[in-house]
Amino acid sequence: MLAIVAAAAAVLLVPPAVGALTGGGDGTQLRGLRMLVPNSPGGGYDVTARTAAKAFEEAELTGAVEVFNLPGAGGTVGLGRTVNESGNDRLVMSMGLGVVGSVYTNSSPATLADTTPIARLTQETEIVVVGKDSPYQSLDQLLRDWKANPGGVPVGGGSSPGGPDHLAPMLVAEAAGLAPRDVNYVAYDGGGELLAAVLGGKVAFGVSGLGEYADQIDAGELRVLAVTAGERVSGVDAPTLREAGLDVEFTNWRGIVAPPGLSDDGRAELEKAFADLRATPEWADALARNGWTDAYQPGPEFGAFLESENERVAGVLRELGLTS
């Protein structure tokens, strides 16, 4: 009897081998996933994370997914938290082009090279947008005043210097003959804060991702003056920058990274989860609803892409005099 009790106790003390990674016991779902958003609610990373979490759950690829915000320093506070969670294969961070630039402009000790790339998910156009009560009905009208008084026509963006909402208007300024250093750029911590500034008239216009403001555009609260993509966007009544006479084409992208130090099994499971998500009708509906383009890359390819983006953004920031 004592031998039987001892054997049973030993079995109870040994962690289960099957389903240990998924936490589901049956190996069919990824359980306990948490998604860190490194900016405020309402921003692009937030919308991406919450949309992915909902699609994961509706497609029954995961159990409940927790999404939480840790804003600050253009996303580098969240990046630091992610890097410090070494080995945690139940945490991922929603991120994008803005974090690449913020690492430079905020002198972040943590870099994207310290993370585990999981997947690039989407890309989307940036938009030049004003509130419904703005006097600007066209990009030509806005450019006229901007050229005449750059400092008096503030532009807002939902990213810190070096992020997409900052890089896009700087490139537009250059193409319009304005010196980027003369531009009055006002940085907000995510699209939610920027939206309030645009609607409240605190900035003359804003630059942000289309998906962040699709609902407000449809409701007539915001007016799009131009899109930064190379082609017109279906459902958006606005020209491209090139159609407006500016030789600029610019797209933003978003993806998922995880902490460093993951086991091979842990990394593979996260990569598979996002690859499976991409194949679901729930995610296809989300892409269409938010005006996002599928730009999926698996982990290794996304890692190589991050390296190239790091070099590209560093070069642009040097040209703008924002980094040495």
N, C-alpha and C positions, 0 to 999 in steps of 0.2 A: 504493500500500500504506500509506504514512504517513497519507494522508487517511482511509482506511478505519479504521485503528487509532485515530486521533484521534476519529472519529465514534463508534466503539464506546465509547471511554472516556467521552465526553461523556454518552452514554446511561446508562452505569453510575453516573455521578455525579449524575444528576437523580433526585430521590426519585420513586417511582411515584405516579401520581395516583390510580389505581384501587385501592381497598382500603387506602389510607393511613390512613384514620380507623379502619377496623375492625381493621387489622393482620392480617386473615385472608387477604387477597389475592383472595378471591372475593366479598367484600361481604356474606356471609351471616351472619357472627357478629361480635359485639363481642369483641375480644381485649384482654388485658392489664388488665382491670378490677381495681381494688383497692378494698376497702371498709374504711374506718376505723371502729372501734368506740370511742367516747369513754368507755367504762367497762370494768369488769373482766369477765373471762369469766363467763358464767352470767347476766348481767343482761339486761334487756329489749332493749336495743340490740344486744347480742351475739347473742341468740337470733334476732332479726329478721334481722340481717345474714347469719348462717350459714345460716338457713333460705332466705333469698333466693338466696344463692350456690349452694346445693345445687339449688334449683329451676331457676335459670338454666342450670346445667350439665346437669341431667337433661333439660331441655327443648331442649337444644342451641341456646340463644339466644346463648351466649357460649362462649369457651374457659374454661380454669380461672380461677376468681375467687379472689384472695387476700384473706382477711379477717385484719385485725390489730388489736390492742387498744392504745389509748393513753389510759389512764384518768387522772383527776385533776380536782379542782375542779369536780365535778358535771358533767363533760362539756366544760367550757370550755377545757381544755388541748387536747383534740382539735379543738375548734372553731377555736382559734387556729392549729393546724397546717393545717387545711383552708383557712382564709382566706389563709394565707401561701403556699399552693400555687397562686397565681393562674395561670389559663390551663391548668391540668392537667385535661384531660377524660378521664383514666383513673383519677381518684380521686373517690370519693363517701363521704359520712359518714352512717351510720345514726344517727338522732336522734329526739327526741320532745319532749313537753311539758316534761320535766325540764330540757332545755337552755334553754328559754325563761326559766324562773325562775332558773336558775343564772347566767345573764348578769347579772341584777340582784344576787343575793345574793353573788356572787363578784367584783362590779365588773369584769367582763371587758372588756378593751379591744376584743376582737373580738365582734361581734354577728351574729345571724342575718341582719340586713339586709345584711351584707357578703357573704353566700353567694349561690349560684345555686340556687333551689328547683327540684327535679327532680320529686318526686312525694310526695304523702301516700299511705300504703299501707293502714294498718290502724287500728282502734280496738278497745279491749277494756275490760272492767270491771276495776276494782281489787277486791281481796279483803281481808277482815279474817281473818287466819289465825293459828293457834296450832299448836304441836307436838302430836304424838299423846299425849304424857305431861302436857300442860297440864291443870290442874284445871278450866279453862273449857270447858263443854260447850255454852254458848249465849252470844249477844251480851248478853243481859240480865244474866247473871252477871258478865261482863266489865265492863259499864257500871256495875254496882253498886259494884265495887271501885274502878274508875277515878274515879268521882265522889267516893268517900269519901277517896281519897288519890291525886290525879293524879300527883304526883311519884314515888310508890312503884310505879306501874304503867307502866313505860317501854314506849314503842312504837317499833319499829324500821322504817326504810324504806330502800329501795335508792336513794334520791336525796337530794341536798343540799337544804337549805331552799329552798323555791320550786318544787321538783319535784313530780310527781304523788303519790309515796309520802309526801310531807310535807303537801301541800295537802289530800289526802283525809282524813287523821286530824284535821287542824285543823278542817275543816268539820264532821266528825263531833262533835268536841269542842264546837264552838259550838252545834250542834243539841241536844247532850245537856246544855247549860247550863254547860259548863266554859269558863273563860277560856283561849284558846289559849296565852297566855304561861305558864300553869301546867303545860302539857303537857310531859312529859319525853320529847322526841323524840330518838332516837339515829340519826344518819345513817350509812349504810354505802355503800360505793362499788359499787353494783350489787347485783342479786338474789342472786348467788353468796355474797357476804359476809353478806347479810341472812339467807339460808337457814341458814347455820351458826349465827348468833346465835339464831334462833328455835328450832332443834332443840336448841341447847345451853342454852336457858333464860336467855340473857343479856338478853333482852327478854321482857316479858309477852305481847306479841303483835306481829305484823308486818302491814304494809300493802304490797301489791305487786300487780303485774299477774298475772292468772290464767295466762297463757301461760307465765310463767317457772316456775311450780310445778305444772303439770298432771301431770307424771310422779310427783312426790312425793305429790300429793293422791290420785292413782289407787292408789299403793302403800300408802296409809294412814299415811304418815309425817307428814302435815300434815292439820289439820282446818279447814275453812272455816266461819267463824261468820256471815259476811254478804258479800254482793256489793254494790258501789256503783252498779251499773247500775240503770236504771229498771224492768227486768223481770228475773225469775228467769232464770238461765242454764242451758241444757240440760246435763244431766250433772253439775251441781253441786248437792248437797243442802244448800242454804243460802238463807235469805230475803234479800230486798233490804233496804236500810236503812230504806226507807219502811215495809215490812211490820213492821220491828222498832220502829217508832214515831219514827224520825228523818227529818226532812224534808231529805234529802240525796240527790242523784243526781249521779254523777261518772263520767266515762269518760276514759281515757288514749288517746293516739294516737301513731303513729310514722310517720316518713317519711324521705326521702332528700334531702340537699342536696349541692352540689358547690362547688368553689372559685369565686371570682369570675373575671371576665375570660375566660370561655370564648368560643370562636368560635361563630357561629350554628350551624354544622354540628355542632360538638362537643356543644353543649347539646341540639340536636334529636336527636342519636343517643342520648344518655343518656335523654332523655325517652321516646323510642320503645322503648328496651330495657325500661324498667319498665312501660310501657303493654302491651307484648307479654307480659311476665311475668305480668301480671294475668290475661291471657286463657288461661293454660295450666292444664291439669288438675293439674299438679304444684303450682302455687300454690294452687289451690282445695283440694287435699288438705291443704296446710300450714295454711290458714286454719282448716279444720275441726279438725285435730289439735291446734292451739294455742288454740282457743277465741277466735280473732280474728274481728272483723267487717270485711268489706271496706269501706274508707273512702277509696277511691282518688280522688285529685285530680291532674290534670296540673299541670305546673310553674307556669303563670301563676295558676291558681286557688289552688294551694298557697301561692304567694307572698302573695296577698291574705289567705288564712287565717292565715298566720304573723303578718301585721301585726295582725289582729284579736286573735289569741291573746296577742300581746305586750301589747296594751292591757289585755286582760282580766286577765292574770296580774299585771301591774303594779298594777292596782286591788286585787286580792285581797291582795297582799303589803302594800300600804299599810294596808288594813283590819286586817291582822294585826300591824301595827307592825314589819314586817321590812324596809321600805324607806321612804324619804321621798318 
